[in-house]
């Protein structure tokens, strides 16, 4: 059995980060990008730290 991992592009992360900075909640952004809110914030936070 193989496990599929989510892989997010830099553009995806930048778009999500931009929405978060504009005041949207993490749940709203996750729904807008059809992503699981428990999975995607790590990548966005890593990008924000750079």
C-alpha positions, 0 to 999 in steps of 0.5 A: 500500500502506498501513501500519497502525500500532498505536494503544494507548489510555491504559487499555491502557498503564496496564494494561500499566504496572501489570503491569510494576510488579507484577513481570511481565516485558515479554515476559509482559505483551506476550503477555498483551495480545497485542502485539508486545514490540518495538512496545508498550513505547515507549507504556508508557514514555512514559506512565511518564515523565509 
